[in-house]
Amino acid sequence: MGQQETVDVDEVFRVETHGIDPIPDAERHGSAKDLFWLWFGSNLTFTYVINGALAVAFGLSFWQATAVVVIGGLSFFAISAAGLSGIRTGTATLVISRATFGVRGNFPAGVLNWVVSIGYTIVNTVVGTLALEVFFAEIGWQSGTAGRAVALLVTLALTFAVAMWGHATVQFAERWMAYALAAGFGVLLLFVLPGTDTAAPAAAAPGLSGWSLAFVVMLAGPFSYLPMPADYTRYLPRTTSLRSITWMGALGGFLSSVALGVAGVAAATQTDMTDAVAGAESLLPGWFQPLFLALVLGGSVTNSIITLYSSSLNLQVLGIPWSRARAIVISAAVTAAGSLAALFLTDFTTSLLSFLSLLIIVFAPWGGVFLADMLLRRCHYDADALHAGSAGAYWYRSGYHPAGITALLAGMTFAALTCDSELWTGPLVAPLGGADLTLLGSVVSGLTYWALTRRRVAAYAPAA
């Protein structure tokens, strides 16, 4: 295949033709630094400001909350490392996880991941829409329902257009939006950080409950990315350094999430952050407030772009017999319907957030098993078998991998027993002093998988 054809396959502002099918070596391109801008840009979202403020609300002091924010940022090393398998296989994360759970055993997590992707896209869309609606009001256009409808249409259009074009356009948009958002949030930091009261006492002794809730809040977002990193590494040449992939992606996510998380912590020492947008606005000069709202909108869009794009690959994994570009229409339609409900049915957003927070019971253990499997295999997979169905090596027993399913259930059981959310409180939460240990479900599942497979991992390696 000629060089010109290679460029045309994955070119900016041209609809990507590939989906979950393996990317041929002749069509691979890019470098590890592309991952820096992808994860840096997509995590320049106001959500981290909210998370930092919540850590203070849970009773942590400035320095304690900052420590939680930094540790949460370090989790991007695991997220970025999860993309290493994309280099070796040229396909999406939820295709690769067939090797971990079996072709059929992989299906339930695929369904739930699609739900989570759409759920977070709806939440981001609603946040962006409300920010744009306030922006309209501040420039003198106060048209009620019409203004909100236009704001929703603009937010959806920005997200859908980029995700529809596909991989190259997603990376291009994330890079250039990162430039603008980084500059804007940098100015915000200049206004917020100088007034920080680092010596302010914690609102209350956090205890084990406060610490655990702060960690859950800071780590839940990064953990939700675990089923998608290979979606963005599958185009990279096989010769790309695995170390550079890990470091570039991790550094991007770490810098943006920590900077904005610390901004939220700092703001919470100065003002009431119950309404985080209003609280942050109160610390800013009047001339900057419209730009601040634009930052909230931009951050919501950059995050929604990657979740919506991955959701289209997810639908292909689930068996939708459409191209990626056609499948994304389903995700976009559900996002639009959910956003309408969230904006005009006030209880919907709260219910959705509670539901999404509960799903960490599944995805923390899922991530633990997937990462353990990847380490045991050293990222070596039989790429053909991943797509071969019942004829491939990853069919196992009737499409299920007993070790993977057992480890997942063990982690989910632990997570459910120690989860403290609005919809479910595990029976071990009270004996543990109110601690929420849901995230440790990933450790339990990973160790269980290692114990079950460490002596048989050679049997899972692809043939030479």
N, C-alpha and C positions, 0 to 999 in steps of 0.2 A: 504494500500500500504506500502511495506517495506521501510526501510530507504535507502537501496541501490538503489531501484527503484526511490526514490525521488531525489537522487543525479544525477542519469542518465538523468532525464528529462531535467535538465538545468545545464549541466556540461561544463567546459571549453574545447574548441577544439572538441566539439561534436555538431552537428547541432541541434539547438533548435527545438522542435516539436510543441510548442505552438505558436499561433499567437494572434488574438484578442479574442479568446475564453477565458472565465474566468479561472484564475489559481486556481485550487482546493487548499483548505487549507493544505492538506497533502503534497503538492508539493511546498509550500512556504518556503523560506529560506532567509538568509542574515540578515543584520542589517542596521541601518540608516547611519553608517559610510561609507557604500558602496557608498552612494549618495554624500558624500563629495568628494571622489576620482573621481567619474564620472563627476561632475560639475567642479571640480578643474582642472582635466586633459583636459577636452574638451574645456575649455576656456583659456588654455595656448596657445593662438594663436596670431600671429603677428598682426591680425586685430585690437586688442586693442591698440597696439603701434601706428598704423595709426590713429585710432580715437582720441587718446590723442593729436597727432600732429595737427590734423584738428581743434581741439578746439582752439589751439593757432593761427592757420591760420585764424580762424573766428574773431580774434581780442581780445581774452581773455588773461589776464596775466597768469603767472605760477600758482598763488594761485587760481585765478578764474577757470582756466581750471582744476586744481586738484580737486576743489570742485565739478565740474560737473562730473568728473570721479568717485568720491566717491559716489555721489548721484546715478549715473548710476549703480554702483556696488550694492547698496542697493536694486535695483529692483529685485535682485535674491531672495529676501525674498518672493516676489509675485510669482516668477517662481517656487520656491521650494514648496510653499504652494499649488500651482495648482496640485501637485502630490499627495496630501492627498487623493483625491478621488480614486486613484489607489489602495490604501490599502483596501478600503471598497468594491470595485467592482471586483478587480482582472483583470481589462481590460485596454485598451489603452485610452488616453485622448479623441481622436476623436470618440470613441464609447460613452464615458460618455457625451459628448456634445450633443448627441441625446436628452438627457433629457432637454437641454436648448433650442434647436432650432427645435426639432422634427426630426423624422427619415429622411424625405425628406428635410426639411429645413437645415439639417446638411450637405447635399451633396455638395452644392456650395463651402462652406468653406473647405471641405475636398479636393476638386479638387485644389483650390488655394493653400492650404497648401502643397500638394504634389509638385506643381510647385515651391513654395518657397523653400522647402527642396532640391529639385533637383538643383534649381538655386544656392543656397548657396554651395551645394556640388561641383558644377561645378567651382564656383569662388575659393573655397579652393583648388580644384584639380589643377587649373591653377596656383595659387600662389605657391603651393608645387612643381609643375613641373618646373616652371621657376627657383625656388631656386636650385633644383637638377641639372638643366641644367647648371647653373652658377658654381655649385660645380664640375661638370664634367670638365668644362673648366679650373677651377683653379687647378685641379689635372693633367691637361695636355691632357685631351680627348676633343678636340674641333672638333666635327664631324657634326656640323650644324643640319640639319633636323633629321638625324639619332639619334643624341644625345638627341634632344627634344623628339623624339618618344619613346626612351628607358626610359627617365625620366617620361614621361606620363604613360607608361606601369607599371613602378615600383610604382608610386604614386597610380594608380588605384588598383593595386594588393594588396598593403598594406591596403587600405581602404575596398575593397570588401571582402577580405578573412575574416577579423574580423567581419564585419557586417553580412556576410553570416552565420557564425557559430552561431551568435545570442547573446542573453542577457548575459549569463555567460561570454562568451569570450569578449564581449564588455566591461563589467565591469573590467575584468582581464586586458585587454589591456590598458584601460584608467588609471588604477592604476599604472601599471609599466611604462607606458610612462610618466605619471605625475612625477614620481621620477626623470627620466632622464631630462625631460624638465624643471622641477623646478630648478634643479641644474644648468642647462645651462643658463636659463634666470636669475637666481640669479647672475651668473658671469657677465652677460650683465649689470645688474643693477649696479654692482660694478664699471663698466667702465663708465656708462652713468651718474649716479646721481652726482658724485663729481664735475663735471664741470657745473652743473646747474646754470643758472643765474636767481635766484629767484627775483632779483630786476629789471630785464629787463622790460621796459615799454611795454604795449600791442602794437601790430603793428598798431592798429587803435581802436578807441572807438567801442566796440562790439555792443552796442545798443541792443534793444530787438531782432533784427534779429540775431545778432551773438550769443546771449545767447540761443535763441530757436533752432537754427541750431545745436549748440554744444550738446544740450540735445537730439535732434532727433538722431544725429549720435551715441551718447553713449547708448541710450535706444533702438534703433531699433534692435540691435542684441539680447539682452535679450528678447524683446517682441516676436521675431521670434520663441523662444523656447516654448511659451505658449501652443501650441497644442501638446506638447510631454512629459511633466514631468511624467504623470502617466504610460507612457510606461516603465519607469525604477523603479517605486515603486510597480508595480502590483504583483511582486513576494515576496514582504516582508510580513512576518507574520502579521495577523490582530492585534496581541498584541503589535506591534511596536509603540512606543510613537509618536503621531502626532507632538508633539513639537520637538522631536529630529529629525524627518524627515525634518521639516521646517528649523531648525537651521543648520543641517549638509549640506544639499544641498545649502542653501543660503551662508553659510560660504565658501564652496568650490568655487562657482562662484564669490563671492565677492573678495576673496584674489587674485585669478589669474587675474581677469579683472582689478582690481584696480592697482595691481603691474605693469602690462604691460601698462595700460593707463597712469600712472604717468611716466613710462619710456619714452613714446611717448611725453608727455608734456615736460619733461626734455630735451629730444633730440632736440625738436623744439626751445628751447631757445639757442641752441648752433650751429645749422647747418640748412641748407636748407633741409626740409623734404618733398619737392614736390614729389620726388621719395623716399618713406620711407625706402625701403630696402637699397638703395645706401646711403641715408643720415645716417642711423644707422650704416652702415658698416664703414663710414668715422670716426666714434668715437671709433672704436675698433682697437686693435692691429692686425697686419697682421696674427699672428698665430691663432687668435681666429675667423677670418672671415669665414673659412670653417665650423667651428662648429656652427657659427651663421646661416649659410645657412641651416645646418642640423636642427637647431631649428625651422626655418621657415617652413621647410618641415614637421617636426614632429607635429608642432602645426596645420598645415593644415589638416594632416591626422586624428589627434584626434578629431577635430571638424567635419570632414566629416563622421567619423564612426557613430556618434550618429544620424546625420541627415539622412544618408543613411539607417540605421537600422529602424528608425521611418517611413521612406518613405514606407518600405515594409508593415508595419502594416497599414499605410494609404491606400495603394492599396486594402487591404482586407476590410477596412471600405467602400471603394467605390464599393465593390461588386466583385472584381476579385476573381474567384472561385479557387484560388490556395493556396498552403501552403505559409507561410511567406518566407521560403527559396527559393521557386520558384518565388514568386512575386518580390523578391529583384533583380532578374536578369533583370526585366524590368527597374527598377530604375538605375541599374548599366549600362545597355546598353544606356539609354538616357543620363546619366552622361558622358559616354565615347564619345558619339556623340557630346554633347554640348562642352566638353573640347577640342575636335579636332577643332571644329569651332572657339572656343575662342582663341586657340593657333595659328591658321593659317588664321583666318579672323579677323584682328585687331580691327575692329569696333564692333565685336560681344560682347566683354567683357563690353565695355562702355554701350552698349544698354541694356545688361542684368542687370547690376548694377542699371541703371536708372529705369528699370522695377521693380526690386525687391524693390527699395526704395519707389516706388509708391504704392506697395501693403500694406504698413503700414496703408493706408487708410482703408483697410479691417481688418487687424489683430489687430490693437490697439482697435477698437470697439469690435471685436470678443472677445478679451481677457477680456474686461470690462464686457461684458454680462456673459461670462462663470464664471468669478470669483464671480460676484454678485450672480449668481445662486447657486454656490457652498456654499457661505456663508449663503444664505437664507436656504438652505437645511441642513447646517452643515455637508456636505459631506455624507449625507444619500441618497442612490439611490436604486431603485429596480433593482438589477443586472440582473435578468431574463428578465425584461421588456426592458432593453437596447438592447437585442438581439432578441426580439420577433416580431419586425416589426409591421405590422398593428394590430396584436393581443395584443400588449403591451400597457402599460399606457402612453408611450411616443409617440404614434402616433398622439395624439391631434386631430387637424382638417385636415383631408386628409394628414397627415404626417408632418404638419407644426405647430409650436407653435407660435401663434400670438404675444404673449408678447415678446418672444425672437427675432422674426424677426423684429418686430416694433422697439425694442430697438437697434438692430444692424443697421437698416437703419438710425435711428436718429443719432447714433454715426458716421456712414459713411458719412452722409450728412455734419455734422459739420467738420469732418476731411477733406473732399474734399473741403469745402469752405475755409479752413485755411491752406491748403497744399502748400508748396513751393518747387517744385522739377523740374528737367530738363524737364520732360514730361508734367507736369501740374502745373499751378499756380492758386490757388483758388482766387476768387474775393474779399475775405476779407483780403488777405495778405497785399496789399498796404494800406488800411485804418488802419491796425494794425501796421504800421511802418515796414513792411517786416517780421513780426514774423511768424514763422511756428508753429502752434498750433495743428498739426496733432495728437500728442500723447494724447491730451486732449479729443480726440474722445472716448477713453476708459472710461473716467470719465462720459462723457455725456451718453454713452450707458449703463454703469453700473447703474447710477442714474435713467435713464428712466426705466430700467428693474425692479429696486427696487420699483419705484412708481407704476408700473403696476401689480406687483405680491405680494407685501408685505402682503396684506390681504388674499391672496389665497395660500400662500406657503404651508400650511398644506395639501392642496389637492394634491400637487406634491410629498409629502413624501410617501415612500413605505409603504405598509401595514406591520404591525408587524408580 
